[in-house]
Amino acid sequence: MIVIAAIVILAGVVVVAMGRGGELARDRPAEPAATDFRTWYDVAAYRPPAALLGYDPGATEHALTEIARVIADRDAQIDLLRRRLAAADLPADPEWQTVPGQADERPAVLDPAVLDPADQGPAE
């Protein structure tokens, strides 16, 4: 009788350990969507879900794939815009042209106060 009870208890422990025990089941972490990585700040602020040892490999791999895809899409868009600009053959703006041998009068380092705050991401 004790052996049968031990087998039933052991079977129950195995079922619970496999995640079929209801409240003890682990939830799968939500994988990030492509829209989660729109700016550099989104990529910098992303933290993959934790696992028993380190990070959840599936969610982390999916996030890195999405980041790579977003960067590739952005690079393709930049390349397309550069080709369109080159094909437009617009006259150059004399304000941004430099004469060889003449010192550039623009400051070498941009003042952060002049930068657009929207380009810097949300404040921390």
Order of alpha helices (4+ residues) and beta strands (2+ residues): alpha-alpha-alpha
